[in-house]
Amino acid sequence: MHKPKIRICIGSSCFTRGNDKNVDIVEKFLADRGLKDDVDLELEGCLCLGKCADGPVVVIDDKFYYRVTGGVMLDLLKQTFPESR
């Protein structure tokens, strides 16, 4: 079974622009749905390949998402983990 990989940049720029909240959103989403064992959640304090100005940056299965707000984060999680499970 494929385990989606979620990377959330926690470098200072992305963190202060909202990824601090996105980390909490992901953890709550996974816990509420009993999915903690179905995902590889990796937090990285990195420069996001020079995309700091486009932060907060989130990477799901090697696809980059930019300017990820809390609402967008929830939408991405719902797409990644459809309710039909």
Backbone hydrogen bonds in HBPLUS format (Angstrom, degrees):
<---DONOR---> <-ACCEPTOR-->    atom                        ^
c    i                          cat <-CA-CA->   ^        H-A-AA   ^      H-
h    n   atom  resd res      DA  || num        DHA   H-A  angle D-A-AA Bond
n    s   type  num  typ     dist DA aas  dist angle  dist       angle   num
A0040-ASP N   A0004-PRO O   3.08 MM  36  6.31 166.9  2.10 158.5 162.4     1
A0061-ASP N   A0005-LYS O   2.84 MM  56  5.13 163.7  1.87 152.3 157.0     2
A0006-ILE N   A0040-ASP O   3.13 MM  34  6.45 158.8  2.18 149.6 155.4     3
A0042-GLU N   A0006-ILE O   2.89 MM  36  6.05 177.8  1.89 170.5 170.9     4
A0007-ARG N   A0059-VAL O   2.71 MM  52  4.96 166.4  1.73 153.6 158.2     5
A0059-VAL N   A0007-ARG O   2.80 MM  52  4.96 167.7  1.81 152.3 156.0     6
A0044-GLU N   A0008-ILE O   3.37 MM  36  6.32 160.9  2.41 135.6 141.2     7
A0009-CYS N   A0057-VAL O   3.33 MM  48  5.97 167.2  2.35 159.6 163.1     8
A0010-ILE N   A0044-GLU O   2.76 MM  34  5.80 163.5  1.79 139.8 143.0     9
A0015-PHE N   A0011-GLY O   2.82 MM   4  5.75 164.8  1.85 169.1 174.1    10
A0016-THR N   A0012-SER O   3.09 MM   4  6.05 165.3  2.11 142.5 145.8    11
A0017-ARG N   A0013-SER O   3.13 MM   4  6.23 134.6  2.35 139.5 151.9    12
A0019-ASN N   A0014-CYS O   3.00 MM   5  5.70 165.8  2.02 149.7 145.5    13
A0018-GLY N   A0015-PHE O   3.33 MM   3  5.59 161.8  2.37 104.0 109.4    14
A0021-LYS N   A0018-GLY O   3.04 MM   3  5.45 127.7  2.32 107.8 119.2    15
A0022-ASN N   A0018-GLY O   3.05 MM   4  6.39 151.7  2.13 143.5 152.5    16
A0023-VAL N   A0019-ASN O   3.01 MM   4  6.03 150.4  2.10 139.5 144.1    17
A0025-ILE N   A0021-LYS O   2.92 MM   4  6.25 154.7  1.98 150.1 157.9    18
A0026-VAL N   A0022-ASN O   2.94 MM   4  6.12 164.1  1.97 151.8 154.7    19
A0027-GLU N   A0023-VAL O   3.03 MM   4  6.24 171.0  2.04 154.0 156.7    20
A0028-LYS N   A0024-ASP O   2.95 MM   4  6.07 162.5  1.98 150.3 155.1    21
A0029-PHE N   A0025-ILE O   2.90 MM   4  5.99 164.7  1.93 150.1 154.9    22
A0030-LEU N   A0026-VAL O   2.96 MM   4  6.12 171.7  1.97 158.3 159.9    23
A0031-ALA N   A0027-GLU O   3.00 MM   4  6.09 159.4  2.04 144.0 150.3    24
A0032-ASP N   A0028-LYS O   2.82 MM   4  5.89 168.8  1.83 157.1 160.3    25
A0033-ARG N   A0029-PHE O   3.19 MM   4  6.29 141.1  2.35 141.6 150.7    26
A0035-LEU N   A0030-LEU O   2.80 MM   5  4.74 164.3  1.83 148.0 148.5    27
A0034-GLY N   A0031-ALA O   3.22 MM   3  5.08 163.6  2.25 102.4 107.3    28
A0038-ASP N   A0035-LEU O   2.79 MM   3  5.14 159.5  1.83 118.8 126.0    29
A0050-GLY N   A0047-LEU O   2.98 MM   3  5.57 137.6  2.17 115.5 126.0    30
A0051-LYS N   A0048-CYS O   3.09 MM   3  5.45 147.4  2.20 110.4 119.6    31
A0054-ASP N   A0051-LYS O   2.87 MM   3  5.37 150.6  1.96 115.6 125.0    32
A0055-GLY N   A0052-CYS O   3.10 MM   3  5.21 163.4  2.13 113.9 114.7    33
A0067-ARG N   A0054-ASP O   2.82 MM  13  5.72 136.5  2.01 153.5 161.2    34
A0068-VAL N   A0056-PRO O   3.06 MM  12  5.45 172.2  2.07 143.0 143.3    35
A0058-VAL N   A0065-TYR O   3.06 MM   7  5.27 160.7  2.10 146.5 152.5    36
A0065-TYR N   A0058-VAL O   2.81 MM   7  5.27 146.4  1.93 161.9 172.5    37
A0060-ILE N   A0063-LYS O   3.01 MM   3  5.31 156.6  2.07 148.8 147.3    38
A0063-LYS N   A0060-ILE O   2.99 MM   3  5.31 160.7  2.03 114.0 120.4    39
A0073-MET N   A0069-THR O   2.86 MM   4  6.09 156.1  1.92 152.7 160.1    40
A0074-LEU N   A0070-GLY O   3.07 MM   4  6.36 157.4  2.12 147.6 152.2    41
A0075-ASP N   A0071-GLY O   3.07 MM   4  6.35 157.3  2.12 145.3 151.5    42
A0076-LEU N   A0072-VAL O   2.88 MM   4  6.15 158.7  1.92 154.6 160.0    43
A0077-LEU N   A0073-MET O   2.99 MM   4  6.25 155.9  2.05 149.6 156.2    44
A0078-LYS N   A0074-LEU O   2.95 MM   4  6.19 156.0  2.00 150.1 156.5    45
A0079-GLN N   A0075-ASP O   3.00 MM   4  6.24 147.8  2.10 145.3 153.9    46
A0080-THR N   A0076-LEU O   2.92 MM   4  6.11 151.5  2.00 144.4 152.7    47
A0081-PHE N   A0077-LEU O   2.81 MM   4  5.91 149.6  1.90 147.7 155.7    48
A0085-ARG N   A0082-PRO O   3.42 MM   3  6.42 154.5  2.49 125.8 126.3    49
